[in-house]
């Protein structure tokens, strides 16, 4: 693989980490709640397990990517990079939720 591919990966992952830290502080407030998935646990109020709720949100991002691939543009002022970064973060959050106590009965194998 070329260095450009790894440069792209590093750029996206660095951006994803920064956004996740900011959004987690705003949405979950883990310093006071002690729960970095607090906002995602709201899905259980409507009998949707946390991992499935996160998967639904990931699906929204994948739908946006599909729209971009079909149209070449978005109506809302969000770049394809922003959407990809959000999808990366939802995948990380989904994996994390599978390992978190009280978030579901599925556990990752590795």
GITADA-V130325 format. One record per helix or strand of 3 or more residues. SS is the DSSP state (h for helix, s for strand). FROM is the first residue (numbers start at 1). LEN is the number of residues. If there is no record, write none. Layout:
# GITADA-V130325
[[SS;FROM;LEN] [SS;FROM;LEN]]
This chain:
# GITADA-V130325
[[h;3;25] [h;30;4] [h;40;7] [h;50;22] [h;80;20]]
